[in-house]
Amino acid sequence: MFKKFWENYKTSFILLSSIILGVILGLIFKEDILVIKPLGTIFVNLCFTIVVPLVFFTISSSIANIKNVKRLGKLLKHIFLTFLITVAIAGIVMTIVMSFISPMGAKEIALDATEAVTKVNIGEQIASMLTVNDFSALLSRSNMFALIIISVFVGLATGNLKEKSTVFKDFLEQGSKVMLKLVKYIMYYAPIGMSACFACLIADLGPQLLTGYLKSFIIYLVVCILFFFVFYTLYAYIAGGKKGIKLFYKNIINSVVTSLGTQSSLATLPTNIDAAKKIGVPDDISELTLSTGATMHMEGSALLVIIKIAFLFAVFGRDFTGITTLLLAILVAIISSCVTAGVPDGNIVGDLLIVSLYGLPAATAFPIIHAIGLIADAPATTMNVVGDVTASMLIAKNVEGKDWLDKK
């Protein structure tokens, strides 16, 4: 039992241990520890270096290998819309919460960002995020949204050419495997890099940062519990009325326990499929929805992305207010939860996306928010998993009709 537990939590335990070690070193040696700062910078730079080819190859390859899209068109349409709407709701809920509560409380750190913020209207800002005016700009981490969109279209074009694009499709697939291997190599160095980063952060920022982490985790946990009982209950009711709620709570407990134990949406997939089938979701809907949702539907992650953005705003002295700021935060949550979730170590990509979008100093901002993800990973995984089940129930209603539960 211990061996299985260790296999599931080994990576998180090692990284969290390295962060704790860094915190201790920072508290003991204070400014003297800044001599190891280059060790942390190396890790951050490696992550930034790999992120562009990683996103391109993994997303393009996955899209290019989709089969039978026309036959499954109706089902895929409902899956996409349901995923998009439910993730957006999660992002909106947490955005509302964080617009009233600061994760740092009254003690703002207010570090200086390295880049000035240019105020533009929401339309121009979205256009500049989604597109670039030159192909070479796609090779920069500063244009991650545009890179994601182009990667999707490259995958679609490759897949639609079928046998004519076999060589290029193989190139994308092999490139994806190479990038995955590179990520594993980089993650071997992560404990050293994260330890150095946090030792320097604590030397600079002191215990205020630790207080912010504790408050952020409490906020996240409370919101997750409320979201579970309010919104997932509501989704079950919309899908199947009182009967839907009863079946949902009767069968979801195994998925909750498994997700907490494995800390992995993919590892919980068999349990999730079994739960959906016992609820009464048709096999083809449950299998396709839950398999896709395990990598492309992350409501828990959407909630967490907003916390990360609000945390960075507090640390760098920016106001998490205003329609433009809040809409952009929701958009980032949707993209990070629905697209980068399918990328190996997509949490790294999502964090780098946030840092790049808001023009924050990577060496400071990236380790700060990446640690939040590590701390809150278990409840986030549970929310992701449960959200997939309620999504499958909603899709079953839309595809099979209002009486879908009576047909089981």
C-alpha positions as CSV (number, residue, x, y, z in Angstrom):
1,M,0.0,0.0,0.0
2,F,2.8,2.4,0.9
3,K,4.6,1.6,-2.3
4,K,1.5,2.5,-4.4
5,F,1.0,5.7,-2.3
6,W,4.7,6.6,-2.9
7,E,4.4,6.1,-6.6
8,N,1.4,8.4,-6.8
9,Y,2.8,11.2,-4.7
10,K,6.5,10.8,-5.2
11,T,7.0,13.7,-7.6
12,S,4.9,16.1,-5.6
13,F,6.5,15.0,-2.3
14,I,10.0,15.6,-3.7
15,L,9.1,19.0,-5.1
16,L,7.3,20.1,-1.9
17,S,10.3,18.9,0.2
18,S,12.6,20.9,-2.0
19,I,10.5,24.0,-1.5
20,I,10.4,23.5,2.3
21,L,14.2,23.1,2.2
22,G,14.5,26.3,0.3
23,V,12.2,28.1,2.7
24,I,14.3,26.9,5.7
25,L,17.5,28.0,3.9
26,G,16.0,31.4,3.2
27,L,15.0,31.9,6.8
28,I,18.3,30.9,8.2
29,F,20.8,32.5,5.8
30,K,18.6,35.5,4.6
31,E,20.4,37.7,2.1
32,D,23.5,35.4,2.1
33,I,21.5,32.7,0.3
34,L,21.1,34.9,-2.8
35,V,24.4,33.5,-4.0
36,I,22.5,30.4,-5.2
37,K,19.9,32.4,-7.2
38,P,21.5,31.3,-10.6
39,L,20.5,27.7,-9.8
40,G,16.9,28.8,-9.7
41,T,17.2,30.9,-12.8
42,I,18.6,28.0,-14.8
43,F,15.4,25.9,-14.0
44,V,13.1,28.8,-15.0
45,N,15.0,29.4,-18.2
46,L,14.9,25.7,-19.1
47,C,11.1,25.7,-18.7
48,F,10.8,28.8,-20.9
49,T,13.1,27.2,-23.5
50,I,11.1,24.1,-23.9
51,V,7.6,25.5,-23.7
52,V,7.2,26.7,-27.3
53,P,8.1,23.4,-29.0
54,L,6.4,21.4,-26.3
55,V,3.0,23.2,-27.0
56,F,3.4,23.0,-30.7
57,F,4.2,19.4,-31.1
58,T,1.9,18.0,-28.4
59,I,-1.2,19.9,-29.4
60,S,-0.7,19.6,-33.2
61,S,0.0,15.8,-32.9
62,S,-3.0,15.2,-30.7
63,I,-5.4,17.1,-33.0
64,A,-3.9,15.4,-36.1
65,N,-4.5,11.9,-34.7
66,I,-8.2,12.4,-34.0
67,K,-10.3,9.9,-36.0
68,N,-13.9,9.7,-37.1
69,V,-14.6,13.3,-36.3
70,K,-17.5,13.5,-38.8
71,R,-19.2,10.5,-37.4
72,L,-18.9,11.8,-33.9
73,G,-19.7,15.4,-34.9
74,K,-22.8,15.8,-32.8
75,L,-21.4,14.3,-29.7
76,L,-18.1,16.3,-30.0
77,K,-20.1,19.5,-30.4
78,H,-21.9,18.9,-27.2
79,I,-18.7,17.9,-25.4
80,F,-16.9,21.0,-26.5
81,L,-19.8,23.4,-25.5
82,T,-20.3,21.7,-22.2
83,F,-16.6,21.8,-21.3
84,L,-16.4,25.4,-22.4
85,I,-19.4,26.6,-20.4
86,T,-18.7,24.7,-17.2
87,V,-15.0,25.7,-17.1
88,A,-16.1,29.3,-17.8
89,I,-18.5,29.2,-14.9
90,A,-15.8,27.9,-12.6
91,G,-13.5,30.7,-13.7
92,I,-16.2,33.3,-13.2
93,V,-17.1,32.0,-9.7
94,M,-13.5,32.2,-8.5
95,T,-13.0,35.6,-10.2
96,I,-15.9,37.0,-8.2
97,V,-14.5,35.6,-5.0
98,M,-11.0,36.9,-5.6
99,S,-12.2,40.4,-6.5
100,F,-13.4,40.7,-2.9
101,I,-10.7,38.8,-1.1
102,S,-6.9,39.4,-1.4
103,P,-4.8,36.2,-1.0
104,M,-2.2,38.3,0.8
105,G,-4.6,40.1,3.1
106,A,-3.7,43.6,4.1
107,K,0.0,42.9,3.8
108,E,0.8,43.5,0.2
109,I,4.3,42.8,-0.9
110,A,4.2,45.0,-4.1
111,L,7.3,43.8,-5.9
112,D,8.3,45.7,-9.1
113,A,7.5,44.0,-12.4
114,T,10.2,44.2,-15.1
115,E,7.7,45.3,-17.7
116,A,5.3,48.2,-17.7
117,V,1.7,47.5,-18.2
118,T,0.2,49.1,-21.4
119,K,-3.5,49.9,-21.1
120,V,-5.4,49.0,-24.2
121,N,-9.1,48.2,-24.8
122,I,-10.3,44.7,-24.3
123,G,-10.8,44.0,-28.0
124,E,-7.3,45.0,-29.0
125,Q,-5.8,43.1,-26.1
126,I,-7.6,39.9,-27.0
127,A,-6.7,40.3,-30.7
128,S,-3.0,40.7,-29.8
129,M,-3.2,37.6,-27.6
130,L,-4.8,35.4,-30.2
131,T,-2.8,36.4,-33.2
132,V,0.6,37.7,-34.3
133,N,1.6,39.7,-37.4
134,D,4.7,37.6,-38.2
135,F,5.4,33.8,-38.2
136,S,8.6,34.4,-36.2
137,A,6.6,35.9,-33.4
138,L,5.1,32.4,-32.8
139,L,8.5,31.2,-31.6
140,S,8.4,33.5,-28.6
141,R,6.9,32.5,-25.2
142,S,5.3,36.0,-25.2
143,N,2.7,34.8,-27.7
144,M,1.5,31.6,-26.2
145,F,-2.2,32.0,-27.1
146,A,-1.4,32.5,-30.7
147,L,0.9,29.5,-30.7
148,I,-1.8,27.3,-29.2
149,I,-4.3,28.4,-31.9
150,I,-1.9,27.8,-34.8
151,S,-1.0,24.4,-33.3
152,V,-4.6,23.4,-33.3
153,F,-5.0,24.5,-37.0
154,V,-1.8,22.7,-38.0
155,G,-3.2,19.5,-36.4
156,L,-6.5,19.9,-38.2
157,A,-4.9,20.5,-41.5
158,T,-2.6,17.5,-41.1
159,G,-5.5,15.3,-40.0
160,N,-7.7,16.3,-42.9
161,L,-5.1,15.5,-45.5
162,K,-5.1,11.9,-44.2
163,E,-2.6,9.6,-46.0
164,K,-1.1,12.5,-47.9
165,S,0.3,13.9,-44.6
166,T,1.5,10.6,-43.1
167,V,5.1,11.7,-43.0
168,F,4.4,15.0,-41.4
169,K,2.0,13.4,-38.9
170,D,4.7,11.0,-37.9
171,F,7.1,14.0,-37.5
172,L,4.6,15.7,-35.2
173,E,4.1,12.5,-33.2
174,Q,7.8,11.8,-32.8
175,G,8.4,15.5,-32.0
176,S,5.8,15.2,-29.2
177,K,7.6,12.2,-27.7
178,V,10.9,14.0,-27.8
179,M,9.5,17.0,-26.1
180,L,7.9,14.8,-23.4
181,K,11.3,13.2,-22.8
182,L,13.0,16.6,-22.5
183,V,10.4,17.7,-20.0
184,K,11.3,14.6,-17.9
185,Y,15.0,15.5,-18.1
186,I,14.2,19.1,-17.0
187,M,12.1,17.8,-14.1
188,Y,15.0,15.8,-12.7
189,Y,16.6,19.2,-12.0
190,A,13.4,20.8,-10.7
191,P,14.0,20.0,-7.0
192,I,17.3,21.9,-7.1
193,G,15.8,24.7,-9.1
194,M,12.7,25.1,-7.0
195,S,14.7,24.9,-3.7
196,A,17.0,27.7,-4.9
197,C,14.1,29.8,-6.1
198,F,12.3,29.6,-2.8
199,A,15.4,30.2,-0.7
200,C,15.9,33.5,-2.6
201,L,12.2,34.4,-2.5
202,I,12.0,33.9,1.3
203,A,15.2,35.9,1.7
204,D,13.6,38.7,-0.3
205,L,10.0,38.5,0.9
206,G,10.1,36.9,4.3
207,P,7.2,35.1,6.0
208,Q,4.6,37.3,4.2
209,L,4.7,34.9,1.2
210,L,4.1,31.8,3.5
211,T,1.1,33.5,5.0
212,G,-0.2,34.2,1.5
213,Y,0.1,30.5,0.6
214,L,-1.8,29.4,3.6
215,K,-4.6,31.9,3.0
216,S,-4.8,31.0,-0.7
217,F,-5.1,27.3,0.1
218,I,-7.8,27.9,2.6
219,I,-9.7,30.1,0.2
220,Y,-9.3,27.5,-2.6
221,L,-10.4,24.6,-0.4
222,V,-13.5,26.5,0.9
223,V,-14.5,27.5,-2.7
224,C,-14.0,23.9,-3.9
225,I,-16.3,22.5,-1.2
226,L,-19.0,25.1,-1.9
227,F,-18.7,24.6,-5.7
228,F,-19.0,20.9,-5.3
229,F,-22.2,21.0,-3.3
230,V,-23.8,23.9,-5.1
231,F,-22.8,23.7,-8.8
232,Y,-22.3,20.0,-9.2
233,T,-25.6,19.4,-7.4
234,L,-27.2,21.9,-9.8
235,Y,-25.6,20.3,-12.9
236,A,-26.9,16.9,-11.7
237,Y,-30.4,18.4,-11.2
238,I,-30.4,20.1,-14.6
239,A,-29.3,16.7,-16.2
240,G,-31.7,14.4,-14.4
241,G,-33.8,16.2,-11.8
242,K,-34.0,14.8,-8.2
243,K,-33.2,11.4,-9.6
244,G,-30.1,12.7,-11.2
245,I,-28.9,14.2,-7.9
246,K,-29.6,10.9,-6.0
247,L,-27.7,8.8,-8.6
248,F,-24.8,11.3,-8.7
249,Y,-24.2,11.3,-4.9
250,K,-24.7,7.6,-4.7
251,N,-22.0,6.8,-7.3
252,I,-19.5,9.6,-7.1
253,I,-17.8,8.7,-3.8
254,N,-15.4,6.2,-5.4
255,S,-14.2,8.8,-7.9
256,V,-13.6,11.3,-5.1
257,V,-11.6,8.8,-3.0
258,T,-9.6,7.5,-6.0
259,S,-8.7,11.0,-7.2
260,L,-7.5,12.0,-3.8
261,G,-5.5,8.8,-3.5
262,T,-3.9,8.9,-7.0
263,Q,-3.8,12.7,-7.5
264,S,-4.3,11.9,-11.2
265,S,-7.3,12.4,-13.5
266,L,-6.1,9.7,-15.9
267,A,-5.6,7.2,-13.0
268,T,-9.1,7.9,-11.9
269,L,-10.6,7.4,-15.4
270,P,-11.6,3.7,-15.0
271,T,-13.4,4.5,-11.7
272,N,-15.0,7.6,-13.3
273,I,-16.3,5.6,-16.3
274,D,-17.7,3.0,-13.9
275,A,-19.5,5.8,-11.9
276,A,-21.0,7.4,-15.0
277,K,-22.3,4.0,-16.3
278,K,-23.9,3.3,-12.9
279,I,-25.5,6.7,-13.0
280,G,-27.0,5.8,-16.4
281,V,-24.9,7.7,-18.9
282,P,-24.8,5.7,-22.2
283,D,-21.5,3.9,-22.8
284,D,-20.4,5.8,-25.9
285,I,-21.1,9.2,-24.2
286,S,-19.4,8.3,-20.9
287,E,-16.3,6.8,-22.5
288,L,-15.7,9.6,-25.0
289,T,-16.6,12.4,-22.6
290,L,-14.6,11.1,-19.7
291,S,-11.6,10.1,-21.7
292,T,-11.5,13.6,-23.4
293,G,-12.3,15.3,-20.1
294,A,-9.4,13.7,-18.3
295,T,-7.1,15.8,-20.5
296,M,-9.2,18.7,-21.7
297,H,-11.8,19.6,-19.0
298,M,-10.4,20.9,-15.7
299,E,-12.8,22.9,-13.6
300,G,-10.6,22.5,-10.5
301,S,-7.7,23.9,-12.5
302,A,-9.8,26.8,-13.7
303,L,-10.6,27.7,-10.1
304,L,-6.9,27.4,-9.3
305,V,-5.7,29.6,-12.2
306,I,-7.7,32.5,-10.9
307,I,-6.2,32.1,-7.5
308,K,-2.7,32.1,-9.1
309,I,-3.4,35.3,-11.0
310,A,-4.9,37.1,-8.0
311,F,-1.9,36.0,-5.9
312,L,0.5,37.4,-8.4
313,F,-1.4,40.7,-8.6
314,A,-1.2,41.0,-4.8
315,V,2.5,40.2,-4.8
316,F,3.3,42.7,-7.5
317,G,1.0,45.4,-6.2
318,R,-1.6,45.3,-9.0
319,D,-5.4,45.7,-8.5
320,F,-7.4,42.6,-9.3
321,T,-10.3,44.8,-10.4
322,G,-11.7,46.2,-13.6
323,I,-13.7,44.5,-16.4
324,T,-10.7,44.1,-18.6
325,T,-8.6,42.5,-15.9
326,L,-11.3,40.1,-14.8
327,L,-12.4,39.1,-18.3
328,L,-8.7,38.3,-19.2
329,A,-8.3,36.3,-16.1
330,I,-11.4,34.2,-17.0
331,L,-10.1,33.8,-20.6
332,V,-6.7,32.6,-19.2
333,A,-8.5,30.1,-16.9
334,I,-10.5,28.7,-19.9
335,I,-7.5,28.3,-22.1
336,S,-5.3,26.9,-19.4
337,S,-7.9,24.4,-18.3
338,C,-9.2,23.2,-21.7
339,V,-6.1,23.3,-23.9
340,T,-2.8,23.2,-21.9
341,A,-4.4,20.4,-19.7
342,G,-3.7,18.0,-22.6
343,V,0.0,18.9,-22.7
344,P,2.5,16.9,-20.6
345,D,3.2,18.8,-17.4
346,G,0.6,21.3,-18.7
347,N,0.6,23.0,-15.3
348,I,4.0,24.3,-16.2
349,V,2.8,25.6,-19.5
350,G,-0.2,27.2,-17.9
351,D,1.9,29.0,-15.3
352,L,4.3,30.2,-17.9
353,L,1.3,31.4,-19.9
354,I,0.2,33.5,-17.0
355,V,3.6,35.0,-16.4
356,S,4.2,35.8,-20.0
357,L,0.7,37.3,-20.5
358,Y,1.0,39.7,-17.6
359,G,4.7,40.6,-18.4
360,L,6.0,39.5,-15.0
361,P,9.6,38.6,-14.1
362,A,9.8,34.9,-14.7
363,A,12.5,34.1,-12.2
364,T,10.2,35.4,-9.4
365,A,6.7,34.9,-10.6
366,F,6.9,31.4,-12.0
367,P,8.1,29.6,-8.9
368,I,5.6,31.6,-6.8
369,I,2.5,30.4,-8.6
370,H,3.9,26.9,-9.5
371,A,4.1,26.2,-5.8
372,I,0.4,27.1,-5.4
373,G,-0.4,24.4,-7.9
374,L,1.6,21.8,-6.0
375,I,0.0,22.6,-2.7
376,A,-3.6,22.5,-4.1
377,D,-3.1,19.6,-6.6
378,A,-5.1,17.0,-4.7
379,P,-8.4,19.0,-4.3
380,A,-8.0,20.4,-7.8
381,T,-7.8,16.8,-9.2
382,T,-10.9,15.9,-7.4
383,M,-12.8,18.8,-8.8
384,N,-11.5,18.0,-12.3
385,V,-12.7,14.4,-12.0
386,V,-16.1,15.1,-10.5
387,G,-16.7,17.9,-13.1
388,D,-16.2,15.3,-15.9
389,V,-19.0,13.1,-14.5
390,T,-21.5,16.0,-14.2
391,A,-20.5,17.1,-17.7
392,S,-21.2,13.5,-19.0
393,M,-24.7,13.7,-17.4
394,L,-25.4,17.1,-19.0
395,I,-24.2,15.8,-22.4
396,A,-26.4,12.7,-22.1
397,K,-29.4,14.8,-21.6
398,N,-28.6,17.0,-24.6
399,V,-27.9,14.0,-26.9
400,E,-30.4,11.5,-25.6
401,G,-33.2,13.7,-24.5
402,K,-34.8,14.7,-21.2
403,D,-35.8,11.1,-20.4
404,W,-32.3,9.7,-20.8
405,L,-32.3,8.3,-17.2
406,D,-35.4,6.3,-17.9
407,K,-33.8,4.6,-20.9
408,K,-30.9,3.1,-18.9
